[in-house]
Amino acid sequence: MKRVATWAFYAVGALAIAYLALYAYAMFSGSPIMPGDPIHIFRKPDAPSYS
């Protein structure tokens, strides 16, 4: 049981570090996200529109 608790503690710590790294990446790169702006993720400007 102690081993499971240790691995759970490591998993929570790894998730926290990953979240902080993602937050730092979002804060220091790219333009700020404004409410109402469309989200463009990996979309080429000349890609065809299928809608």
Residue pairs with C-beta under 8 A, 6 or more apart in sequence:
26 33
